[in-house]
Amino acid sequence: MRGERIRSPEDPRNMALSILFDIFEKGKHSHIALREELSKHKAMSERDRAFLTRLVNGTVERAVTLDYFLDRCSRLKLKKMRPLLRTLLRMGSFQILFLDRVPDSAAVNESVKLSHRRGLSGLSPFINAVLRRISGEKESILSLLREEGEIPEYVRFSLPEWLYRFLLSEYGREETERMAAYFLSEEHGNYVRFRDGRCERRSGNLSEEEAFRSGEMTIQDYSSQQVGLLASPAGGELVVDVCASPGGKCCHVAELLRGSGRVDARDITEEKIRLIEENIERLHLKNIKAKLWDARRPDPSLTDSLGRGKADLLLCDLPCSGLGVLHKKPDIRFSAGPERILDLQRLQREILDCSQSYVKPGGRLIYSTCTLSRAENEENRDYILEHFAFTLLSERKFLPGQPSDGFYIAEFRRREEKEV
């Protein structure tokens, strides 16, 4: 559509509008869209980078709430609007309702200016009227969001109705509301681990810090770090990671091997392999190689002539619905769904069916996801135990905010032949 991809590097709002359009209307992942845009504008000030990031993530996080009140304040419902108009109104109303440091007048006026720059001049009076009404009803709207029972709970917590009900069925009201509030809170920061084993929480543009560039520090969530710590590989072991991108866990394991052993890190696309290789190079690791491989396809090089596996440790951190990381990837609200979860469970089991054979007798398999659904976690734990010769050694489940991302880890040992 006319005007939708015009870029203005000096204007975070204009950049945010383009990114949000890609997320809402083209299904692009928010963290990827942001990363790509910020990489094009390295000279952008830290203040503008922070504002752009908050504007994008906040608008996506609050989209369910914003849509509810925009529909109440507009004679034209969002579903019938031009996509760019819909995106612009979401972004403007987010600033009015949830960004205290942005005056309402600035949010309205800047939205109207953007409408002129992006080919929506004829709709600027409509944009002005809707956003002024949002501003006029601001205190009433915020009061409704604070008062339990005044509006639907899924709207208060800005979750799609299906997701709110799904979490209720899995975790109950108290835990669901605690997690939902955590997803909307602004102060999260990032966990980092250092080569010496330290783990800290940091904020800011961490990838530009010297400690990150030199490989001394890696950005990795606390719960994700537990995979490597649980693996605790012994010297000389063969470790296979079948879905390794972007490389945090496999590189952590390679570091823990302290130069010995071998880590075979695999994934399905050239782009994913590139991300793994970037981490390998940054961390100066010599005992790990990235390999393009579809985890659903058997690799005879990882079994012997009798069909026994060769791997001492198999990492299966598999593609999942990602419900445990909604605060980092807010667009997951709209890309996940009940059918999607079942599709992913089928994919996870297809990968497990193939890759479990790589584990030698007495070797270990670690299964992990960053989601919250029993279908992708506990039900797959039971699937492994029922269909293959493994014994459960340990199991951990992290819920969002306790103390980090939502995450699930299960550790298994393949039974020796005499045990089977």
C-alpha positions in Angstrom: 0.0 0.0 0.0 1.1 3.5 -0.8 3.5 5.0 1.8 3.7 1.9 4.0 7.5 1.3 3.7 8.8 4.9 3.8 11.7 5.0 6.3 12.9 7.9 8.3 15.9 6.9 10.4 15.7 10.0 12.6 12.1 9.4 13.6 11.5 6.4 16.0 7.7 6.7 15.6 7.9 6.3 11.8 10.2 3.3 12.3 7.9 1.8 14.9 4.9 2.2 12.5 6.7 0.2 9.8 7.8 -2.5 12.3 4.3 -2.8 13.8 2.7 -3.0 10.4 5.0 -5.9 9.6 4.2 -7.6 12.9 0.4 -7.1 12.8 -0.3 -7.4 9.1 2.5 -9.7 7.8 3.0 -11.9 10.8 6.7 -11.0 11.4 8.2 -11.9 14.8 8.6 -8.8 16.9 12.1 -9.6 18.2 13.3 -10.2 14.6 11.7 -7.1 13.2 13.2 -5.0 15.9 16.6 -6.5 15.6 16.7 -6.0 11.9 15.6 -2.4 12.1 18.0 -1.4 14.9 20.9 -3.1 13.1 20.3 -0.6 10.2 20.6 2.4 12.4 23.6 1.8 14.7 24.1 5.6 15.1 20.7 5.9 16.7 20.9 7.3 20.2 20.3 5.0 23.2 17.3 7.1 24.2 15.6 6.7 20.7 16.5 3.0 20.6 14.8 2.5 24.0 11.8 4.5 23.0 11.4 2.6 19.7 11.7 -0.8 21.5 9.2 0.1 24.2 6.8 1.6 21.6 6.9 -1.6 19.5 6.8 -4.2 22.3 4.3 -2.2 24.3 1.9 -1.8 21.4 2.0 -5.5 20.7 1.7 -6.5 24.3 -1.3 -4.2 24.8 -3.0 -4.9 21.5 -5.9 -6.8 22.9 -6.7 -4.0 25.3 -6.1 -1.3 22.8 -8.4 -3.0 20.2 -11.2 -3.3 22.8 -11.2 0.4 23.7 -10.5 1.6 20.1 -13.7 -0.2 19.0 -15.6 1.5 21.8 -14.3 4.9 20.8 -14.6 4.7 17.0 -17.7 4.5 14.8 -15.6 2.4 12.4 -14.5 -1.0 13.8 -10.8 -2.0 13.6 -11.6 -5.0 11.4 -12.9 -2.8 8.7 -10.1 -0.3 8.8 -7.2 -0.1 6.4 -4.3 -2.0 7.9 -2.0 0.9 8.2 -4.7 3.0 9.8 -5.4 0.3 12.3 -1.7 0.1 13.2 -1.3 3.8 13.6 -4.3 4.0 15.9 -3.0 1.2 18.1 0.4 2.9 18.3 -1.1 6.3 19.1 -3.5 4.9 21.8 -0.7 2.9 23.4 1.2 6.2 23.9 -1.8 7.9 25.4 -2.8 5.1 27.8 0.5 3.6 28.8 3.5 5.9 28.2 3.4 8.4 31.0 6.4 10.4 29.7 4.6 11.1 26.4 2.0 14.0 26.7 -1.4 13.0 25.2 -1.2 16.0 22.9 2.1 14.9 21.5 0.8 11.3 20.9 -2.2 12.7 19.0 -0.3 15.3 17.0 2.6 13.0 16.0 0.0 10.4 14.9 -1.7 12.9 12.7 1.7 14.0 11.2 2.5 10.4 10.5 -0.8 10.0 8.7 0.2 12.8 6.3 3.6 11.2 5.7 2.3 7.8 5.1 -0.5 8.4 2.6 -3.4 8.7 5.0 -4.0 12.5 4.8 -7.7 12.1 4.1 -8.1 10.2 7.3 -6.2 12.6 9.6 -9.4 14.2 11.0 -10.7 10.7 11.9 -7.4 9.8 13.5 -7.4 13.0 15.4 -11.0 12.5 16.6 -10.5 8.9 17.8 -7.3 9.5 19.6 -8.7 12.7 21.3 -11.6 10.6 22.5 -9.2 8.0 23.9 -7.3 10.8 25.6 -10.6 12.3 27.0 -11.6 8.9 28.4 -8.1 8.0 29.6 -8.8 8.0 33.3 -12.0 6.1 32.9 -10.3 3.5 30.8 -7.4 3.1 33.2 -9.9 2.8 36.1 -11.7 0.0 34.2 -8.4 -1.8 33.7 -7.7 -1.7 37.5 -11.1 -2.9 38.6 -11.7 -6.6 38.5 -15.0 -7.6 36.9 -15.6 -4.3 35.1 -14.4 -5.6 31.7 -13.5 -9.1 30.5 -10.4 -10.4 32.4 -8.6 -11.3 29.1 -8.9 -7.7 28.1 -7.5 -6.5 31.4 -4.5 -8.7 30.9 -4.3 -8.1 27.1 -4.3 -11.8 26.2 -6.4 -13.3 23.4 -9.5 -14.9 25.0 -8.4 -18.4 24.1 -5.0 -18.0 25.7 -6.4 -16.6 28.9 -8.9 -19.5 29.2 -6.1 -22.0 28.2 -3.9 -20.8 31.0 -6.8 -20.9 33.5 -7.4 -24.5 32.6 -3.7 -25.4 33.0 -2.8 -23.3 36.1 -5.8 -21.9 37.8 -6.8 -18.3 38.3 -4.2 -17.1 40.8 -1.2 -18.4 38.9 -2.6 -17.3 35.5 -3.2 -13.7 36.7 0.3 -13.6 38.3 1.9 -14.7 35.0 -0.3 -12.4 32.9 0.7 -9.4 35.1 4.4 -10.4 34.7 4.0 -10.5 30.9 2.9 -6.9 31.0 5.4 -5.6 33.5 8.1 -3.4 32.1 11.1 -4.2 34.3 12.5 -7.5 33.2 16.1 -7.0 32.2 18.2 -9.8 30.7 20.1 -12.6 32.3 23.7 -12.9 31.2 26.3 -15.6 32.0 30.0 -15.1 32.1 32.7 -17.5 31.1 33.7 -18.0 34.8 30.1 -19.2 35.6 28.7 -16.0 37.1 25.0 -15.2 36.3 23.7 -11.6 36.5 20.7 -9.6 35.4 21.5 -6.7 33.1 19.7 -4.0 31.1 20.6 -1.8 28.1 22.1 -2.6 24.7 24.1 -5.6 25.9 25.3 -6.7 22.5 27.4 -3.6 22.2 29.3 -4.2 25.4 32.9 -5.2 25.1 32.3 -8.2 27.4 29.8 -9.5 24.9 31.8 -8.8 21.8 34.9 -10.5 23.3 32.9 -13.6 24.3 33.4 -13.1 28.0 29.6 -12.6 28.4 26.6 -14.2 26.8 23.0 -13.1 26.9 21.0 -16.2 28.1 18.0 -16.5 30.3 18.5 -18.1 33.7 16.2 -21.0 33.0 17.9 -21.6 29.6 21.2 -21.8 31.4 20.0 -24.7 33.5 20.1 -26.9 30.4 23.9 -26.6 30.2 24.3 -26.9 34.0 22.1 -30.0 34.1 24.1 -31.5 31.2 27.3 -30.9 33.1 29.2 -32.8 30.4 32.3 -34.9 31.2 35.5 -34.4 29.2 35.7 -36.2 25.8 31.9 -36.7 25.4 30.0 -36.4 22.1 27.1 -34.0 22.5 24.5 -33.7 19.7 22.0 -30.7 19.7 19.4 -31.4 17.0 17.7 -27.9 17.1 20.5 -25.7 18.2 19.9 -22.2 16.8 20.7 -19.6 17.9 23.3 -21.5 19.8 23.1 -20.5 23.5 22.7 -23.9 24.9 25.1 -25.9 22.7 27.8 -23.2 23.1 27.3 -23.3 26.9 27.8 -27.1 26.8 30.9 -26.6 24.5 32.4 -24.2 27.1 31.7 -26.6 29.9 33.6 -29.3 28.1 36.7 -26.9 28.4 38.1 -27.7 24.9 37.6 -31.4 25.1 34.9 -33.6 23.5 32.8 -32.6 20.5 29.5 -30.8 20.1 27.5 -31.4 16.9 25.1 -28.5 16.6 22.4 -28.8 14.0 19.4 -26.9 12.6 17.2 -26.8 9.5 18.0 -23.6 7.7 21.1 -21.7 6.5 20.0 -18.7 8.5 19.8 -20.7 11.7 23.3 -22.2 11.0 24.6 -18.7 10.5 23.4 -17.6 14.0 25.0 -20.6 15.6 28.3 -20.0 13.8 28.3 -16.3 14.9 28.1 -17.4 18.5 30.8 -20.1 18.0 33.1 -17.4 16.5 32.3 -14.8 19.2 33.0 -17.3 22.0 36.2 -18.6 20.3 35.1 -22.2 20.6 37.0 -25.0 18.8 35.1 -28.1 19.9 31.8 -27.4 18.2 30.6 -27.4 14.6 27.3 -26.3 13.1 25.7 -28.6 10.6 22.7 -28.1 8.3 20.3 -31.0 9.0 16.6 -31.6 9.3 16.1 -33.2 12.7 13.2 -35.3 11.3 15.6 -37.1 9.0 17.7 -40.0 10.5 21.5 -39.6 10.4 23.2 -43.0 10.2 26.5 -41.5 11.1 25.3 -41.2 14.7 24.5 -44.9 15.1 26.8 -47.9 14.9 26.4 -51.0 12.7 24.1 -52.5 15.3 21.9 -49.4 15.4 23.2 -48.3 18.8 23.6 -44.6 19.3 27.0 -42.9 19.6 26.0 -39.7 21.5 26.8 -39.4 25.2 24.4 -36.5 25.4 21.5 -35.5 23.2 19.9 -32.0 23.5 16.4 -31.8 22.3 15.4 -28.1 22.9 12.6 -28.3 20.4 10.4 -25.9 18.5 7.5 -24.9 20.7 4.7 -22.4 21.1 6.9 -20.2 23.3 4.2 -19.3 25.8 6.8 -19.0 28.5 8.5 -16.0 26.8 5.6 -13.7 26.0 7.3 -10.8 27.7 10.2 -11.1 25.3 8.3 -12.1 22.2 4.8 -10.5 22.7 3.6 -11.4 19.1 3.4 -15.0 20.3 0.0 -14.0 21.7 -1.3 -14.0 18.1 0.7 -16.8 16.4 0.0 -19.5 19.0 -3.3 -21.3 19.4 -4.8 -24.7 20.5 -4.4 -26.2 17.0 -0.9 -24.8 16.7 0.1 -26.4 20.1 -1.1 -29.8 18.9 0.7 -29.4 15.6 3.9 -28.6 17.5 3.4 -31.6 19.7 3.3 -33.8 16.6 6.5 -32.1 15.3 8.2 -32.6 18.6 7.4 -36.3 18.7 8.5 -36.7 15.1 11.9 -35.2 16.0 12.1 -37.4 19.2 11.2 -40.5 17.2 14.1 -39.9 14.9 16.8 -38.5 17.2 16.4 -40.6 20.4 18.2 -43.4 18.6 21.4 -41.3 18.7 21.8 -41.8 22.4 24.2 -44.6 23.4 23.3 -47.1 26.2 23.8 -45.3 29.5 23.8 -41.9 27.7 21.4 -39.0 28.4 18.7 -37.1 26.6 17.7 -33.6 27.8 14.3 -32.5 26.5 13.4 -28.8 26.9 11.0 -26.1 25.7 10.2 -22.5 26.6 6.5 -23.0 26.8 3.8 -23.7 29.4 1.5 -26.3 27.8 1.3 -29.8 29.3 0.9 -31.1 25.7 4.4 -29.9 24.8 6.0 -30.6 28.2 4.6 -33.3 30.6 2.8 -35.2 27.8 6.0 -35.5 25.8 7.9 -36.6 29.0 5.4 -39.4 29.2 5.7 -40.1 25.5 9.4 -40.6 25.8 9.0 -42.9 28.8 6.3 -45.0 27.1 7.9 -45.4 23.7 11.7 -45.6 24.3 14.1 -47.2 26.7 14.7 -44.2 28.9 14.5 -43.6 32.6 13.6 -40.2 34.0 16.4 -38.8 36.0 15.2 -35.2 36.8 12.5 -32.7 35.9 12.3 -28.9 36.4 9.6 -26.4 35.5 10.0 -22.7 35.6 7.0 -20.4 35.5 7.3 -16.9 34.1 8.8 -14.6 36.8 10.0 -17.4 39.0 12.7 -16.2 38.5 12.9 -16.0 34.8 11.2 -17.2 31.6 8.7 -20.0 31.5 10.7 -23.2 30.8 10.5 -26.9 31.0 13.5 -29.4 31.3 13.4 -33.2 31.6 16.6 -35.3 31.8 16.5 -39.0 30.8 19.1 -41.8 30.8 19.0 -44.6 28.2 18.8 -47.9 29.9 21.7 -50.3 29.4 20.8 -53.3 27.2 20.7 -55.6 30.3 18.1 -53.3 31.9 15.7 -53.3 28.9 
